[in-house]
Amino acid sequence: MPPDAALPQDPATLDQLRVLLAVVEAGSLSAAARRLRRAQSAVSYAISAMEQQLGVPLMERGARRVRLTPAGVEVLARAQAVCARADALRELAATLRAQAEPAVGLAVDVMYSTRALSCALQGFAARWPAVQLRLHTDALGAVSALVRRGDCVIGVVGPHVDVRDLQVEHLCAVRMLAVAAPHHPLAAVPGPLRPAELADAVQIVLSERQSDEPTPDQAVLSSRTWRVHDLQTKRALLLAGLGWGNMPEHAIDEDLAAGRLCPLRPAGWPPDGMPLHLALVTHPDRPPGPAGRWLADRLRESLSHPQS
C-alpha cells in the first residue's frame, strides 16, 4: 500500500457502539443521554452517524421507546460482542500494568467451606477479571503435593499432611461432627458412645487416592472401615445408613436441620465437635504474584468470619 493511501473507514466506532447499547438498555435517547452524561443531541448524532456509515437504519423513528429495525437487531448483537471484547482488553491491560500473573493455581482441601471459597473467588473474579484460575479440590496430602510440584501456588491443607519445604500459616478451624443417619443403630444410643460401640460399626473414612507417603488416618475409631476418595460420596453413604463418619459441619448443616443426619457423641469428644485446623501453604521458591497474594489475603479473612 502506498504510504499516502487512506485506510478504509470503520463502519462504526467503539464509542458509537457503546452509545447504541446505552440507548437500547435505557429505552430512549433521552434516558441514554442522562446515563452517559451527554446532550441528547450528541447521542442522536452518534446513532445517525453510525446509520450513515453502515448504510442501514438501526431504529424506527417516532416511537416513544426504542424500537430496533431488523438490521438494528443484528448490529446490536455484534455491538455487544465487540464491546465485551474491548472490555476484556482493557481489563487485561490493567492486569499487565499491575504486573499480575496470567493465571493462579489454587488447591483446596475438601474440608474447607465451599461457601467461604465461593465468596473469596467472587472477590477474586471482580478484582482480577483477566487472570485465569486453576482450582483443584482434593483431600489430605494431595493438596500439598500440588503446591510442591508447582501445579498450584497456593494450597489450603488439613493437619498431619506432608508440608516439608513449604511455608505454612494457620488459616482457620473447621468444626468436625460425628454423624449417622437417623435409622442407623448408633443414632439410637443415648449418651457418649463408648470406643467398643464405635469399633464394631462401619466407619466411612476419607482417604487419598494414591500417595507414596499416605497421610495417617485421623479420628478413625473403628476397626471396620469403608474408604472413599471424595466428600460427596462419603455424605451419600452416610445418608444411606451404611456407616457413621466425621464430616465438616458446613457440609452437612442442611442435613442436620432436616433430620437426614444425626450428630453422634464419641466419648472424649468436645460437645460441639472436634476442631480441624486448616493451613495456607506456599512454596518458598515459587511465591504467588500480585493476584495470588490478593487471593491468599482473601482466604485469610476466614480467620475473622466463622465458616458456615
Contacts in CASP RR format, 6 or more apart in sequence:
PFRMAT RR
TARGET T0000
AUTHOR 0000-0000-0000
METHOD contacts of the structure
MODEL  1
MPPDAALPQDPATLDQLRVLLAVVEAGSLSAAARRLRRAQSAVSYAISAM
EQQLGVPLMERGARRVRLTPAGVEVLARAQAVCARADALRELAATLRAQA
EPAVGLAVDVMYSTRALSCALQGFAARWPAVQLRLHTDALGAVSALVRRG
DCVIGVVGPHVDVRDLQVEHLCAVRMLAVAAPHHPLAAVPGPLRPAELAD
AVQIVLSERQSDEPTPDQAVLSSRTWRVHDLQTKRALLLAGLGWGNMPEH
AIDEDLAAGRLCPLRPAGWPPDGMPLHLALVTHPDRPPGPAGRWLADRLR
ESLSHPQS
9 53 0 8 1.000
10 53 0 8 1.000
11 50 0 8 1.000
11 53 0 8 1.000
11 54 0 8 1.000
12 50 0 8 1.000
12 53 0 8 1.000
12 54 0 8 1.000
12 75 0 8 1.000
12 79 0 8 1.000
13 50 0 8 1.000
14 82 0 8 1.000
14 83 0 8 1.000
14 86 0 8 1.000
15 46 0 8 1.000
16 46 0 8 1.000
16 47 0 8 1.000
16 49 0 8 1.000
16 50 0 8 1.000
17 50 0 8 1.000
17 79 0 8 1.000
17 82 0 8 1.000
17 83 0 8 1.000
18 83 0 8 1.000
19 32 0 8 1.000
19 36 0 8 1.000
19 43 0 8 1.000
19 46 0 8 1.000
19 47 0 8 1.000
19 50 0 8 1.000
20 46 0 8 1.000
20 47 0 8 1.000
20 50 0 8 1.000
20 58 0 8 1.000
20 75 0 8 1.000
20 76 0 8 1.000
20 79 0 8 1.000
21 76 0 8 1.000
21 79 0 8 1.000
21 80 0 8 1.000
21 83 0 8 1.000
22 32 0 8 1.000
22 35 0 8 1.000
22 36 0 8 1.000
22 43 0 8 1.000
23 29 0 8 1.000
23 32 0 8 1.000
23 43 0 8 1.000
23 47 0 8 1.000
23 59 0 8 1.000
23 66 0 8 1.000
24 66 0 8 1.000
24 68 0 8 1.000
24 76 0 8 1.000
25 32 0 8 1.000
25 35 0 8 1.000
26 32 0 8 1.000
26 34 0 8 1.000
26 35 0 8 1.000
27 65 0 8 1.000
27 66 0 8 1.000
28 64 0 8 1.000
28 65 0 8 1.000
28 66 0 8 1.000
29 40 0 8 1.000
29 43 0 8 1.000
29 44 0 8 1.000
29 47 0 8 1.000
29 66 0 8 1.000
30 40 0 8 1.000
32 43 0 8 1.000
33 39 0 8 1.000
33 40 0 8 1.000
33 42 0 8 1.000
33 43 0 8 1.000
36 43 0 8 1.000
47 58 0 8 1.000
47 59 0 8 1.000
50 58 0 8 1.000
51 57 0 8 1.000
51 58 0 8 1.000
51 59 0 8 1.000
54 71 0 8 1.000
54 75 0 8 1.000
56 69 0 8 1.000
56 71 0 8 1.000
56 72 0 8 1.000
56 75 0 8 1.000
57 69 0 8 1.000
57 71 0 8 1.000
57 72 0 8 1.000
58 68 0 8 1.000
58 69 0 8 1.000
58 71 0 8 1.000
58 72 0 8 1.000
58 75 0 8 1.000
59 66 0 8 1.000
59 67 0 8 1.000
59 68 0 8 1.000
59 69 0 8 1.000
59 72 0 8 1.000
60 67 0 8 1.000
60 68 0 8 1.000
60 69 0 8 1.000
68 76 0 8 1.000
88 129 0 8 1.000
88 130 0 8 1.000
91 129 0 8 1.000
91 130 0 8 1.000
92 130 0 8 1.000
94 130 0 8 1.000
95 102 0 8 1.000
95 128 0 8 1.000
95 129 0 8 1.000
95 130 0 8 1.000
95 131 0 8 1.000
95 291 0 8 1.000
98 290 0 8 1.000
99 290 0 8 1.000
100 128 0 8 1.000
100 130 0 8 1.000
100 131 0 8 1.000
100 289 0 8 1.000
100 290 0 8 1.000
100 291 0 8 1.000
101 131 0 8 1.000
101 288 0 8 1.000
101 289 0 8 1.000
101 290 0 8 1.000
101 291 0 8 1.000
101 292 0 8 1.000
102 131 0 8 1.000
102 132 0 8 1.000
103 131 0 8 1.000
103 132 0 8 1.000
103 133 0 8 1.000
103 134 0 8 1.000
104 124 0 8 1.000
104 128 0 8 1.000
104 131 0 8 1.000
104 132 0 8 1.000
104 133 0 8 1.000
104 134 0 8 1.000
104 153 0 8 1.000
104 154 0 8 1.000
104 288 0 8 1.000
104 289 0 8 1.000
104 291 0 8 1.000
104 292 0 8 1.000
104 295 0 8 1.000
105 133 0 8 1.000
105 134 0 8 1.000
105 135 0 8 1.000
105 136 0 8 1.000
105 151 0 8 1.000
105 152 0 8 1.000
105 153 0 8 1.000
105 154 0 8 1.000
106 133 0 8 1.000
106 134 0 8 1.000
106 135 0 8 1.000
106 136 0 8 1.000
106 152 0 8 1.000
106 153 0 8 1.000
106 154 0 8 1.000
106 155 0 8 1.000
106 156 0 8 1.000
106 295 0 8 1.000
107 135 0 8 1.000
107 136 0 8 1.000
107 137 0 8 1.000
107 138 0 8 1.000
107 142 0 8 1.000
107 143 0 8 1.000
107 146 0 8 1.000
107 147 0 8 1.000
107 151 0 8 1.000
107 152 0 8 1.000
107 154 0 8 1.000
107 155 0 8 1.000
107 156 0 8 1.000
108 117 0 8 1.000
108 135 0 8 1.000
108 136 0 8 1.000
108 137 0 8 1.000
108 138 0 8 1.000
108 143 0 8 1.000
108 155 0 8 1.000
108 156 0 8 1.000
109 137 0 8 1.000
109 138 0 8 1.000
109 139 0 8 1.000
109 140 0 8 1.000
109 143 0 8 1.000
109 156 0 8 1.000
109 157 0 8 1.000
109 158 0 8 1.000
109 278 0 8 1.000
110 137 0 8 1.000
110 138 0 8 1.000
110 139 0 8 1.000
110 206 0 8 1.000
110 230 0 8 1.000
110 231 0 8 1.000
111 139 0 8 1.000
111 158 0 8 1.000
111 174 0 8 1.000
111 176 0 8 1.000
111 231 0 8 1.000
111 248 0 8 1.000
111 276 0 8 1.000
111 278 0 8 1.000
112 156 0 8 1.000
112 174 0 8 1.000
112 278 0 8 1.000
112 307 0 8 1.000
113 174 0 8 1.000
113 248 0 8 1.000
113 250 0 8 1.000
113 302 0 8 1.000
113 307 0 8 1.000
113 308 0 8 1.000
114 250 0 8 1.000
114 251 0 8 1.000
115 250 0 8 1.000
115 307 0 8 1.000
115 308 0 8 1.000
116 250 0 8 1.000
116 302 0 8 1.000
116 305 0 8 1.000
116 307 0 8 1.000
116 308 0 8 1.000
120 295 0 8 1.000
120 298 0 8 1.000
120 299 0 8 1.000
120 301 0 8 1.000
121 133 0 8 1.000
121 135 0 8 1.000
121 295 0 8 1.000
123 298 0 8 1.000
124 131 0 8 1.000
124 133 0 8 1.000
124 291 0 8 1.000
124 294 0 8 1.000
124 295 0 8 1.000
124 298 0 8 1.000
125 133 0 8 1.000
127 291 0 8 1.000
127 294 0 8 1.000
128 291 0 8 1.000
128 294 0 8 1.000
131 291 0 8 1.000
134 151 0 8 1.000
134 152 0 8 1.000
136 143 0 8 1.000
136 146 0 8 1.000
136 151 0 8 1.000
136 152 0 8 1.000
138 146 0 8 1.000
139 206 0 8 1.000
139 207 0 8 1.000
139 208 0 8 1.000
139 229 0 8 1.000
139 230 0 8 1.000
139 231 0 8 1.000
140 158 0 8 1.000
140 161 0 8 1.000
140 206 0 8 1.000
140 207 0 8 1.000
140 208 0 8 1.000
140 211 0 8 1.000
140 214 0 8 1.000
140 215 0 8 1.000
141 157 0 8 1.000
141 161 0 8 1.000
141 162 0 8 1.000
141 208 0 8 1.000
141 211 0 8 1.000
141 215 0 8 1.000
142 208 0 8 1.000
142 209 0 8 1.000
142 211 0 8 1.000
143 155 0 8 1.000
143 156 0 8 1.000
143 157 0 8 1.000
143 158 0 8 1.000
143 161 0 8 1.000
143 281 0 8 1.000
144 155 0 8 1.000
144 157 0 8 1.000
144 161 0 8 1.000
144 162 0 8 1.000
144 163 0 8 1.000
144 166 0 8 1.000
144 281 0 8 1.000
145 162 0 8 1.000
145 211 0 8 1.000
146 152 0 8 1.000
146 155 0 8 1.000
147 153 0 8 1.000
147 154 0 8 1.000
147 155 0 8 1.000
147 166 0 8 1.000
147 281 0 8 1.000
147 282 0 8 1.000
147 283 0 8 1.000
148 165 0 8 1.000
148 166 0 8 1.000
148 283 0 8 1.000
150 283 0 8 1.000
150 286 0 8 1.000
153 282 0 8 1.000
153 283 0 8 1.000
153 286 0 8 1.000
153 287 0 8 1.000
153 288 0 8 1.000
153 289 0 8 1.000
153 292 0 8 1.000
154 280 0 8 1.000
154 281 0 8 1.000
154 282 0 8 1.000
154 288 0 8 1.000
154 292 0 8 1.000
154 295 0 8 1.000
154 296 0 8 1.000
154 299 0 8 1.000
155 280 0 8 1.000
155 281 0 8 1.000
155 282 0 8 1.000
156 171 0 8 1.000
156 278 0 8 1.000
156 279 0 8 1.000
156 280 0 8 1.000
156 281 0 8 1.000
156 299 0 8 1.000
157 163 0 8 1.000
157 278 0 8 1.000
157 279 0 8 1.000
157 281 0 8 1.000
158 276 0 8 1.000
158 277 0 8 1.000
158 278 0 8 1.000
158 279 0 8 1.000
159 218 0 8 1.000
159 276 0 8 1.000
159 277 0 8 1.000
159 279 0 8 1.000
160 215 0 8 1.000
160 216 0 8 1.000
160 218 0 8 1.000
161 215 0 8 1.000
162 213 0 8 1.000
162 215 0 8 1.000
163 279 0 8 1.000
163 281 0 8 1.000
165 283 0 8 1.000
165 284 0 8 1.000
166 281 0 8 1.000
166 282 0 8 1.000
166 283 0 8 1.000
166 284 0 8 1.000
167 281 0 8 1.000
167 282 0 8 1.000
167 283 0 8 1.000
167 284 0 8 1.000
168 279 0 8 1.000
168 280 0 8 1.000
168 281 0 8 1.000
169 279 0 8 1.000
169 280 0 8 1.000
169 281 0 8 1.000
170 277 0 8 1.000
170 278 0 8 1.000
170 279 0 8 1.000
170 280 0 8 1.000
171 278 0 8 1.000
171 279 0 8 1.000
171 280 0 8 1.000
171 299 0 8 1.000
171 300 0 8 1.000
171 302 0 8 1.000
171 303 0 8 1.000
172 277 0 8 1.000
172 278 0 8 1.000
172 302 0 8 1.000
172 303 0 8 1.000
172 307 0 8 1.000
173 275 0 8 1.000
173 276 0 8 1.000
173 277 0 8 1.000
173 278 0 8 1.000
174 248 0 8 1.000
174 249 0 8 1.000
174 250 0 8 1.000
174 275 0 8 1.000
174 276 0 8 1.000
174 277 0 8 1.000
174 278 0 8 1.000
174 307 0 8 1.000
175 248 0 8 1.000
175 249 0 8 1.000
175 250 0 8 1.000
175 272 0 8 1.000
175 273 0 8 1.000
175 274 0 8 1.000
175 275 0 8 1.000
175 276 0 8 1.000
176 219 0 8 1.000
176 246 0 8 1.000
176 247 0 8 1.000
176 248 0 8 1.000
176 249 0 8 1.000
176 273 0 8 1.000
176 274 0 8 1.000
176 275 0 8 1.000
176 276 0 8 1.000
177 246 0 8 1.000
177 247 0 8 1.000
177 248 0 8 1.000
177 249 0 8 1.000
177 252 0 8 1.000
177 256 0 8 1.000
177 263 0 8 1.000
177 264 0 8 1.000
177 273 0 8 1.000
177 274 0 8 1.000
178 193 0 8 1.000
178 244 0 8 1.000
178 245 0 8 1.000
178 246 0 8 1.000
178 263 0 8 1.000
178 264 0 8 1.000
178 265 0 8 1.000
178 266 0 8 1.000
178 269 0 8 1.000
178 273 0 8 1.000
179 238 0 8 1.000
179 244 0 8 1.000
179 245 0 8 1.000
179 246 0 8 1.000
179 247 0 8 1.000
179 252 0 8 1.000
179 255 0 8 1.000
179 256 0 8 1.000
179 261 0 8 1.000
179 262 0 8 1.000
179 263 0 8 1.000
179 264 0 8 1.000
180 186 0 8 1.000
180 187 0 8 1.000
180 238 0 8 1.000
180 241 0 8 1.000
180 243 0 8 1.000
180 244 0 8 1.000
180 245 0 8 1.000
180 261 0 8 1.000
180 262 0 8 1.000
180 264 0 8 1.000
181 187 0 8 1.000
181 238 0 8 1.000
181 239 0 8 1.000
181 240 0 8 1.000
181 241 0 8 1.000
181 243 0 8 1.000
181 260 0 8 1.000
181 261 0 8 1.000
181 262 0 8 1.000
182 259 0 8 1.000
182 260 0 8 1.000
182 261 0 8 1.000
182 262 0 8 1.000
183 241 0 8 1.000
184 201 0 8 1.000
184 241 0 8 1.000
184 243 0 8 1.000
184 244 0 8 1.000
184 262 0 8 1.000
185 201 0 8 1.000
186 193 0 8 1.000
186 197 0 8 1.000
186 198 0 8 1.000
186 201 0 8 1.000
186 244 0 8 1.000
186 264 0 8 1.000
187 262 0 8 1.000
187 264 0 8 1.000
189 197 0 8 1.000
191 265 0 8 1.000
192 265 0 8 1.000
192 266 0 8 1.000
192 267 0 8 1.000
192 268 0 8 1.000
192 269 0 8 1.000
193 264 0 8 1.000
193 265 0 8 1.000
193 266 0 8 1.000
193 267 0 8 1.000
194 267 0 8 1.000
195 221 0 8 1.000
195 266 0 8 1.000
195 267 0 8 1.000
198 221 0 8 1.000
198 222 0 8 1.000
198 244 0 8 1.000
198 266 0 8 1.000
199 221 0 8 1.000
199 222 0 8 1.000
199 223 0 8 1.000
199 224 0 8 1.000
200 222 0 8 1.000
200 224 0 8 1.000
201 222 0 8 1.000
201 224 0 8 1.000
201 243 0 8 1.000
201 244 0 8 1.000
202 222 0 8 1.000
202 224 0 8 1.000
202 225 0 8 1.000
202 226 0 8 1.000
202 242 0 8 1.000
202 243 0 8 1.000
202 244 0 8 1.000
203 220 0 8 1.000
203 221 0 8 1.000
203 222 0 8 1.000
203 224 0 8 1.000
203 225 0 8 1.000
203 226 0 8 1.000
203 243 0 8 1.000
203 244 0 8 1.000
203 245 0 8 1.000
204 225 0 8 1.000
204 226 0 8 1.000
204 228 0 8 1.000
204 234 0 8 1.000
204 237 0 8 1.000
204 238 0 8 1.000
204 242 0 8 1.000
204 243 0 8 1.000
204 244 0 8 1.000
204 245 0 8 1.000
205 217 0 8 1.000
205 220 0 8 1.000
205 225 0 8 1.000
205 226 0 8 1.000
205 227 0 8 1.000
205 228 0 8 1.000
205 245 0 8 1.000
206 227 0 8 1.000
206 228 0 8 1.000
206 229 0 8 1.000
206 230 0 8 1.000
206 231 0 8 1.000
206 234 0 8 1.000
207 214 0 8 1.000
207 217 0 8 1.000
207 227 0 8 1.000
207 228 0 8 1.000
207 229 0 8 1.000
208 214 0 8 1.000
208 215 0 8 1.000
208 229 0 8 1.000
209 229 0 8 1.000
218 276 0 8 1.000
219 246 0 8 1.000
219 274 0 8 1.000
221 266 0 8 1.000
222 244 0 8 1.000
226 237 0 8 1.000
226 242 0 8 1.000
226 243 0 8 1.000
228 234 0 8 1.000
228 237 0 8 1.000
231 247 0 8 1.000
231 248 0 8 1.000
231 251 0 8 1.000
234 245 0 8 1.000
234 247 0 8 1.000
235 247 0 8 1.000
235 251 0 8 1.000
235 252 0 8 1.000
235 255 0 8 1.000
237 243 0 8 1.000
238 244 0 8 1.000
238 245 0 8 1.000
238 247 0 8 1.000
238 261 0 8 1.000
239 255 0 8 1.000
239 260 0 8 1.000
239 261 0 8 1.000
244 264 0 8 1.000
246 274 0 8 1.000
247 261 0 8 1.000
248 276 0 8 1.000
249 256 0 8 1.000
249 273 0 8 1.000
250 307 0 8 1.000
250 308 0 8 1.000
252 261 0 8 1.000
253 308 0 8 1.000
255 261 0 8 1.000
256 262 0 8 1.000
256 263 0 8 1.000
265 271 0 8 1.000
280 296 0 8 1.000
280 299 0 8 1.000
280 300 0 8 1.000
282 288 0 8 1.000
282 296 0 8 1.000
287 293 0 8 1.000
288 295 0 8 1.000
288 296 0 8 1.000
END
